[in-house]
Amino acid sequence: MQKAHGTGIVSFFPAGAKAAAHALCPAALALSACAPAAASPPAAAPPSAAHAEGASPHAAQAAPAVLDIATARVVDLTHPITPEIPLYPGNKPYASEVLSTVEKDAYYSSRFSMDEHAGTHVDAPAHFSAGAATVEQLAPEQLVGPAAVVDVTAKVAASPDHQVTVDDLRGWEARHGALGARHIVLIRTGWGARWSDRARYLNQDAKGVMHFPGVSVEASRYLRERGVRGVGIDTLSTDPGPSQTFEQHKAFLGAGGYHIENLANLDQLPEAGAVVVVAPLPLARGSGAPARVLALVPAAGAPAK
């Protein structure tokens, strides 16, 4: 990230386009290049990426949203960590132990323990791919980017086992332009509203099979073809609840991506125009880690894509 001309406005230009972009729109926070000529699509994206169904040929390169961090609204996408949070079956609950108190020792401190994949957390590529990057090896620039919020709440209301499809992603692209390498894709299912009720959040049937929405393998591959590195969701897993083989995890993490699971407050974000900051604990050799996830949303009335 960089500040432009001391305005508190941050820019996300591709490295090769920074000079041209500043010439076109100085002092702007750009979530994509400022004009079609300022940058080319990410190398990982196919030539037709900007021509998603109904999208303008230049939609992904159009005049970007502007986000002034001095006036932006901050939305916390993180659930507080408590012993009562919903957990994937088999995980141990969060626990803490008081080590000292202000009254007795002049300072307060405690020790805690929890699983890497509990609460709002990140899955590193190593979670499902031997020898792949662990959580502390995720590059900082991969953890900050424009949020692409894909809303499937209506489909989930009709079927809790809905898997995000390529058509769901193309629908977002038709409205906002092609997805690219700097995007962090957040899947809004509405499931986060169940967080305070563990039984409703896991939604297990009589045989113990969980039922909640996730992301299809085809959609995951589509995102990786476009260079997208991060996918988040407001459910227990990016794989749908009934999955026993975690094929979506294998497809996306195995291709070098990372996940953010158990997100909160996605209903407070626009489909496009916000910036998301993902901050997992940098655990050495960690397969993942609890994370604080924040979104910066343009102030009311500010320009947004």
Phi, psi and chi 1 to 4 in degrees:
 res  aa     phi    psi   chi1   chi2   chi3   chi4
   1 MET       -  152.1  -70.2 -163.6  -46.1      -
   2 GLN  -145.4  147.8   72.7  172.9   32.4      -
   3 LYS   -88.4  143.2  -71.0 -173.5  177.7  179.5
   4 ALA  -107.7  115.8      -      -      -      -
   5 HIS    56.6   30.1  -54.0  -69.7      -      -
   6 GLY    69.7   17.6      -      -      -      -
   7 THR   -88.8  -10.0   60.3      -      -      -
   8 GLY    76.5   24.0      -      -      -      -
   9 ILE  -113.4  127.9  -61.2  178.8      -      -
  10 VAL  -104.7  147.5 -174.1      -      -      -
  11 SER  -117.3  138.9  172.5      -      -      -
  12 PHE  -116.4   44.9  -76.8   98.3      -      -
  13 PHE   -74.0  144.3  -62.5  116.0      -      -
  14 PRO   -58.4  146.1  -21.5   31.6      -      -
  15 ALA   -54.2  -42.3      -      -      -      -
  16 GLY   -73.9  -11.3      -      -      -      -
  17 ALA  -111.1    3.6      -      -      -      -
  18 LYS   -59.5  -45.9 -167.6  172.1  -66.1 -178.6
  19 ALA   -65.0  -44.4      -      -      -      -
  20 ALA   -65.0  -38.7      -      -      -      -
  21 ALA   -66.4  -41.0      -      -      -      -
  22 HIS   -64.5  -32.2  -85.8  -68.7      -      -
  23 ALA   -66.8  -30.4      -      -      -      -
  24 LEU   -86.8  -37.0  -72.0  168.1      -      -
  25 CYS  -148.3   69.7   55.6      -      -      -
  26 PRO   -62.7  155.7   24.9  -34.6      -      -
  27 ALA    61.0   31.9      -      -      -      -
  28 ALA  -124.4  145.1      -      -      -      -
  29 LEU   -88.0  110.4  173.6  115.5      -      -
  30 ALA  -105.4  127.2      -      -      -      -
  31 LEU   -90.8   -5.9  -54.8 -174.2      -      -
  32 SER  -155.1  178.9   59.7      -      -      -
  33 ALA   -64.1  157.4      -      -      -      -
  34 CYS   -77.9  -23.7  -72.9      -      -      -
  35 ALA  -152.5  159.3      -      -      -      -
  36 PRO   -53.5  -34.5  -26.2   33.9      -      -
  37 ALA   -81.1   -8.0      -      -      -      -
  38 ALA   -78.1  -26.3      -      -      -      -
  39 ALA  -158.0  158.4      -      -      -      -
  40 SER  -100.7  163.0   56.3      -      -      -
  41 PRO   -62.5  159.1  -20.6   32.2      -      -
  42 PRO   -55.0  146.4  -21.8   30.7      -      -
  43 ALA   -59.3  -31.9      -      -      -      -
  44 ALA   -75.9  -13.3      -      -      -      -
  45 ALA   -85.3  139.6      -      -      -      -
  46 PRO   -69.4  159.6   24.7  -33.1      -      -
  47 PRO   -56.6  -26.3  -24.5   33.1      -      -
  48 SER   -90.4    7.1   60.3      -      -      -
  49 ALA   -57.7  -36.3      -      -      -      -
  50 ALA   -78.6   -3.1      -      -      -      -
  51 HIS  -109.7   36.5  -62.4  -91.8      -      -
  52 ALA   -57.4  158.7      -      -      -      -
  53 GLU   -48.6  118.0  -68.8  179.8   -3.4      -
  54 GLY    81.0   -5.1      -      -      -      -
  55 ALA   -82.4  147.5      -      -      -      -
  56 SER   -65.5  145.3  162.0      -      -      -
  57 PRO   -55.9  -24.9  -24.4   33.3      -      -
  58 HIS  -110.4   16.7  -60.0  -56.7      -      -
  59 ALA   -59.4  -41.9      -      -      -      -
  60 ALA   -71.5  -17.2      -      -      -      -
  61 GLN  -109.9    8.8  -52.8  -64.9  -32.0      -
  62 ALA   -70.6  173.9      -      -      -      -
  63 ALA   -53.2  126.7      -      -      -      -
  64 PRO   -80.7  167.4   33.0  -37.8      -      -
  65 ALA   -67.1  155.2      -      -      -      -
  66 VAL  -118.9  128.8  173.7      -      -      -
  67 LEU  -126.0  112.3  178.9   62.4      -      -
  68 ASP   -92.3  111.0 -175.0  -17.8      -      -
  69 ILE   -68.3  -14.8   61.5  174.6      -      -
  70 ALA   -72.0  -25.2      -      -      -      -
  71 THR  -118.0   -4.6   60.1      -      -      -
  72 ALA   -64.8  146.3      -      -      -      -
  73 ARG   -85.4  135.3  179.3  167.4   57.2   92.6
  74 VAL  -100.9  123.7 -179.7      -      -      -
  75 VAL  -111.6  124.8  177.7      -      -      -
  76 ASP   -84.6  119.2 -165.2  -15.8      -      -
  77 LEU   -97.9   19.9  -55.2 -177.4      -      -
  78 THR  -112.4  133.6  -42.7      -      -      -
  79 HIS   -82.2  137.0  -71.0  -67.5      -      -
  80 PRO   -58.7  146.1  -22.5   33.3      -      -
  81 ILE   -92.4  118.8  -61.6  170.3      -      -
  82 THR  -138.2  166.3   70.8      -      -      -
  83 PRO   -64.1  -15.8  -24.4   36.1      -      -
  84 GLU   -95.4   -0.1  -65.3   77.6   29.9      -
  85 ILE   -62.4  147.2   61.3  173.9      -      -
  86 PRO   -61.9  138.7  -20.8   32.8      -      -
  87 LEU  -128.3  151.3  -62.6  170.5      -      -
  88 TYR   -63.7  136.6 -153.0   88.9      -      -
  89 PRO   -50.4  129.2  -29.9   37.1      -      -
  90 GLY   103.9  -21.2      -      -      -      -
  91 ASN   -75.6  149.7  -78.0   10.1      -      -
  92 LYS   -90.7  145.1  -65.5 -178.2  178.7  179.3
  93 PRO   -70.9  155.3   24.4  -33.5      -      -
  94 TYR   -59.0  140.1  165.4   85.0      -      -
  95 ALA  -140.1  146.8      -      -      -      -
  96 SER  -136.1  153.6   64.4      -      -      -
  97 GLU  -133.3  125.3  173.3 -169.1    0.2      -
  98 VAL   -73.0  127.7  174.3      -      -      -
  99 LEU  -100.2  -33.3  -60.3  178.6      -      -
 100 SER  -156.3  157.5   60.7      -      -      -
 101 THR  -127.9  157.6   65.5      -      -      -
 102 VAL   -62.5  -42.5  173.1      -      -      -
 103 GLU   -62.8  -37.9  -66.3   79.3    5.8      -
 104 LYS   -97.3  -35.5 -177.0  178.2  179.3 -179.8
 105 ASP  -121.3   -0.6  -53.6  -70.4      -      -
 106 ALA    80.0   -5.0      -      -      -      -
 107 TYR  -152.1  156.0   62.2   91.7      -      -
 108 TYR  -107.5  133.0  171.4   56.7      -      -
 109 SER  -153.2  158.4   68.7      -      -      -
 110 SER  -150.6  167.5   62.1      -      -      -
 111 ARG  -118.0  140.1  175.7 -173.1  -66.3  118.2
 112 PHE  -127.9  160.7   72.0   89.6      -      -
 113 SER  -141.4  143.1   64.0      -      -      -
 114 MET  -166.0  160.9   63.7 -176.5  -62.3      -
 115 ASP   -72.4  153.7  -69.8  -11.9      -      -
 116 GLU   -60.9  -35.8  -68.5  175.3  -24.4      -
 117 HIS  -106.7   57.8  -58.9  -86.5      -      -
 118 ALA  -131.7  150.1      -      -      -      -
 119 GLY    64.8 -161.3      -      -      -      -
 120 THR   -70.5  117.4  -57.0      -      -      -
 121 HIS  -149.7  166.7   68.3  -84.7      -      -
 122 VAL  -107.4  138.3  163.6      -      -      -
 123 ASP   -98.6  121.0  -68.6  -10.9      -      -
 124 ALA   -82.7  161.3      -      -      -      -
 125 PRO   -53.2  -32.9  -29.3   36.5      -      -
 126 ALA   -65.3  -15.6      -      -      -      -
 127 HIS   -58.9  -33.3 -171.6   33.1      -      -
 128 PHE  -133.2   16.2  -88.5   81.6      -      -
 129 SER  -144.8  107.4 -176.8      -      -      -
 130 ALA   -59.4  132.4      -      -      -      -
 131 GLY    83.7   -2.8      -      -      -      -
 132 ALA   -80.8  177.0      -      -      -      -
 133 ALA   -62.9  136.1      -      -      -      -
 134 THR   -91.4  172.7   47.8      -      -      -
 135 VAL   -62.6  -34.9   69.1      -      -      -
 136 GLU   -74.2  -10.9   85.9  -76.1    8.3      -
 137 GLN   -92.9   -3.3  -65.0  173.2  -31.0      -
 138 LEU   -66.6  125.0  -67.0  173.4      -      -
 139 ALA   -66.0  138.9      -      -      -      -
 140 PRO   -53.9  -38.1  -26.3   34.9      -      -
 141 GLU   -67.0  -16.9   57.9  -92.8   24.7      -
 142 GLN   -80.4  -13.9  -63.1  172.0   12.4      -
 143 LEU  -101.0    1.1  -60.1  172.9      -      -
 144 VAL  -132.1  130.4  179.6      -      -      -
 145 GLY  -178.6  173.0      -      -      -      -
 146 PRO   -66.8  135.2   21.8  -31.5      -      -
 147 ALA   -84.4  129.0      -      -      -      -
 148 ALA  -109.6  103.9      -      -      -      -
 149 VAL   -94.6  111.3 -179.7      -      -      -
 150 VAL   -98.1  113.3  178.1      -      -      -
 151 ASP   -94.0  118.1 -168.2  -49.3      -      -
 152 VAL  -124.5   24.5  -66.9      -      -      -
 153 THR   -60.1  -37.9   52.9      -      -      -
 154 ALA   -65.7  -40.9      -      -      -      -
 155 LYS   -69.0  -35.1  -67.3 -176.5  177.7 -179.1
 156 VAL   -70.3  -35.0  169.7      -      -      -
 157 ALA   -61.2  -31.7      -      -      -      -
 158 ALA   -82.5  -30.3      -      -      -      -
 159 SER  -151.1  111.6  171.7      -      -      -
 160 PRO   -64.7  -16.7   22.6  -33.0      -      -
 161 ASP   -93.3   14.3  -66.3  -33.6      -      -
 162 HIS   -57.6  135.3  176.8   71.5      -      -
 163 GLN  -109.8  127.9  -61.8 -176.5   43.8      -
 164 VAL   -55.8  130.9  172.3      -      -      -
 165 THR  -105.8  169.0   65.3      -      -      -
 166 VAL   -60.9  -37.2  172.0      -      -      -
 167 ASP   -64.2  -35.6  -77.5  -14.7      -      -
 168 ASP   -59.2  -43.2  -69.1  -29.9      -      -
 169 LEU   -69.6  -40.0  -59.2  176.3      -      -
 170 ARG   -65.8  -31.5  -74.3  176.3  174.2  161.4
 171 GLY   -61.8  -41.9      -      -      -      -
 172 TRP   -63.4  -43.6 -172.8   95.1      -      -
 173 GLU   -63.5  -35.3  -69.8 -177.7  -49.9      -
 174 ALA   -63.1  -29.9      -      -      -      -
 175 ARG   -90.6  -29.0  -65.4 -174.2  -64.9  -83.7
 176 HIS  -129.0   -4.0  -55.0  -69.1      -      -
 177 GLY   102.3  169.7      -      -      -      -
 178 ALA   -66.5  141.0      -      -      -      -
 179 LEU   -71.2  148.9  -68.7  162.4      -      -
 180 GLY  -146.4 -174.4      -      -      -      -
 181 ALA   -64.0  -27.3      -      -      -      -
 182 ARG   -84.4  -12.7  -64.5  -50.1  -58.6  -95.4
 183 HIS   -70.1  144.2  -77.8  107.6      -      -
 184 ILE  -112.1  113.3  -63.5  175.4      -      -
 185 VAL   -88.1  123.2  174.8      -      -      -
 186 LEU  -114.3  123.3  -54.4  178.7      -      -
 187 ILE   -94.2  115.0  -52.0  -59.5      -      -
 188 ARG   -96.2  107.5 -179.7  164.3   60.5 -151.3
 189 THR  -105.5  -16.3   71.7      -      -      -
 190 GLY    87.2   -4.4      -      -      -      -
 191 TRP   -67.8  -24.4 -150.6 -103.6      -      -
 192 GLY   -58.9  -23.1      -      -      -      -
 193 ALA   -64.2  -16.6      -      -      -      -
 194 ARG   -90.3   -3.0  -62.3  173.0  174.6 -123.3
 195 TRP   -52.9  -39.8  177.9 -102.1      -      -
 196 SER   -73.8   -7.2   60.4      -      -      -
 197 ASP  -121.4   98.2 -174.1  -28.9      -      -
 198 ARG   -56.0  -42.1 -177.9 -178.0 -178.1  -82.4
 199 ALA   -63.1  -42.0      -      -      -      -
 200 ARG   -71.1  -31.5  -68.8 -172.6   68.3 -124.1
 201 TYR   -70.2  -43.9 -163.5   72.1      -      -
 202 LEU   -75.7  -34.8  -89.5   62.3      -      -
 203 ASN    52.4   55.8 -161.3   31.9      -      -
 204 GLN   -83.7  141.7  -67.3  171.9  -64.0      -
 205 ASP   -87.0 -172.1   62.1   22.0      -      -
 206 ALA   -62.2  -23.4      -      -      -      -
 207 LYS   -94.8    4.4  -64.7 -177.5  178.0  179.8
 208 GLY    86.5    2.9      -      -      -      -
 209 VAL   -77.7  129.4  176.3      -      -      -
 210 MET   -80.2  149.9  -64.5 -178.5  -70.0      -
 211 HIS  -133.9  104.0  -65.6  -85.1      -      -
 212 PHE  -153.1  158.7   54.6   76.9      -      -
 213 PRO   -73.9  160.8   24.7  -32.7      -      -
 214 GLY  -153.3 -158.1      -      -      -      -
 215 VAL  -117.7  135.4 -177.5      -      -      -
 216 SER   -74.6  157.6   71.1      -      -      -
 217 VAL   -62.2  -39.8  170.9      -      -      -
 218 GLU   -62.7  -41.7  -65.8   75.8   17.2      -
 219 ALA   -65.6  -38.6      -      -      -      -
 220 SER   -62.2  -43.7  -63.3      -      -      -
 221 ARG   -66.0  -37.9  -70.3  172.4  177.4  160.4
 222 TYR   -59.8  -44.3 -176.3   88.0      -      -
 223 LEU   -65.6  -41.4  -68.8  172.0      -      -
 224 ARG   -68.1  -32.5  -72.1  -58.1  -66.8  127.4
 225 GLU   -61.2  -30.0  -73.3  172.6   -1.0      -
 226 ARG   -90.1    2.0  -82.8  149.1  175.0   72.8
 227 GLY    86.5    3.4      -      -      -      -
 228 VAL   -62.5  129.7  171.6      -      -      -
 229 ARG   -98.9  -29.1  -61.9  -59.4  -61.5  -93.0
 230 GLY  -125.4  135.3      -      -      -      -
 231 VAL  -130.4  127.4  171.4      -      -      -
 232 GLY  -119.8  159.7      -      -      -      -
 233 ILE  -153.1  155.0 -163.4  167.3      -      -
 234 ASP   -97.0   36.8   54.2   -3.3      -      -
 235 THR  -129.6  179.2   67.5      -      -      -
 236 LEU   -68.3  -22.1 -162.0   60.6      -      -
 237 SER  -158.7  150.9  172.3      -      -      -
 238 THR   -73.7  -22.9   49.5      -      -      -
 239 ASP   -77.8  144.0  -92.0  -72.1      -      -
 240 PRO   -62.8  153.5   22.6  -32.6      -      -
 241 GLY   -49.7  -43.5      -      -      -      -
 242 PRO   -70.4  -10.9  -20.9   33.4      -      -
 243 SER   -61.6  135.3  174.8      -      -      -
 244 GLN  -113.3  -11.9  -61.7  -65.6  -47.1      -
 245 THR  -115.8   -6.7   56.8      -      -      -
 246 PHE    55.8   47.0  -53.8  101.6      -      -
 247 GLU   -64.8  -34.2  -64.1  -55.7  -43.0      -
 248 GLN   -66.7  -42.6 -173.1  -81.1  -26.9      -
 249 HIS   -57.4  -46.6  -85.6   70.9      -      -
 250 LYS   -61.4  -40.8  -65.8  174.3 -175.8  175.9
 251 ALA   -69.1  -46.5      -      -      -      -
 252 PHE   -83.7  -47.3 -162.6   75.8      -      -
 253 LEU   -68.3  -37.2  -60.0 -178.0      -      -
 254 GLY   -63.8  -23.7      -      -      -      -
 255 ALA   -93.6   10.5      -      -      -      -
 256 GLY    98.3    4.3      -      -      -      -
 257 GLY   -86.2  177.1      -      -      -      -
 258 TYR  -135.6  159.1   69.9   88.4      -      -
 259 HIS  -114.1  155.5  -68.3  152.7      -      -
 260 ILE  -127.4  119.5  -40.7  153.1      -      -
 261 GLU  -116.4  158.8  -65.6  170.2  -31.3      -
 262 ASN    61.0   46.8  -65.6  -39.7      -      -
 263 LEU   -75.7  154.5  -74.4  167.3      -      -
 264 ALA  -118.9  157.4      -      -      -      -
 265 ASN    61.3   27.4  -60.7  -37.7      -      -
 266 LEU   -65.2  -19.8  -69.9 -175.9      -      -
 267 ASP   -67.7  -12.4   58.6  -42.9      -      -
 268 GLN   -93.0    1.9  -63.0 -175.5   33.0      -
 269 LEU  -105.1  146.0  -58.5 -172.1      -      -
 270 PRO   -74.1  162.5   29.4  -35.5      -      -
 271 GLU   -62.1  -32.3  -74.6 -166.8   -8.3      -
 272 ALA  -147.5  157.3      -      -      -      -
 273 GLY   111.9  -18.0      -      -      -      -
 274 ALA   -91.2  161.8      -      -      -      -
 275 VAL  -117.8  134.4  170.5      -      -      -
 276 VAL  -111.2  140.8   64.9      -      -      -
 277 VAL  -121.3  119.3 -179.9      -      -      -
 278 VAL  -108.1  121.9 -175.3      -      -      -
 279 ALA  -127.9   79.4      -      -      -      -
 280 PRO   -75.3  152.3   29.2  -34.6      -      -
 281 LEU   -61.6  130.9  -67.8  174.2      -      -
 282 PRO   -81.7   67.0   30.2  -34.2      -      -
 283 LEU   -70.7  125.7  -56.0  176.9      -      -
 284 ALA   -60.1  127.5      -      -      -      -
 285 ARG    60.7   24.6  -60.1 -180.0  -60.8  -78.7
 286 GLY   -77.4  136.7      -      -      -      -
 287 SER   -77.2  -11.5   66.5      -      -      -
 288 GLY   177.5 -175.1      -      -      -      -
 289 ALA  -168.5  150.1      -      -      -      -
 290 PRO   -55.8  147.7  -22.8   33.2      -      -
 291 ALA  -140.2  146.9      -      -      -      -
 292 ARG   -95.2  126.0 -168.9   72.5 -179.8  -97.2
 293 VAL  -122.2  123.4 -175.1      -      -      -
 294 LEU  -122.9  148.5  -56.6  174.2      -      -
 295 ALA  -123.0  136.9      -      -      -      -
 296 LEU  -103.3  119.4  -57.2  176.9      -      -
 297 VAL  -112.8  132.4 -179.9      -      -      -
 298 PRO   -54.1  143.3  -23.1   33.1      -      -
 299 ALA   -60.9  154.4      -      -      -      -
 300 ALA   -54.3  129.5      -      -      -      -
 301 GLY    91.9  -10.7      -      -      -      -
 302 ALA   -75.6  153.3      -      -      -      -
 303 PRO   -62.0  142.9  -19.3   30.7      -      -
 304 ALA  -151.7  145.2      -      -      -      -
 305 LYS   -69.9      -  -95.7 -174.1   79.6  174.8
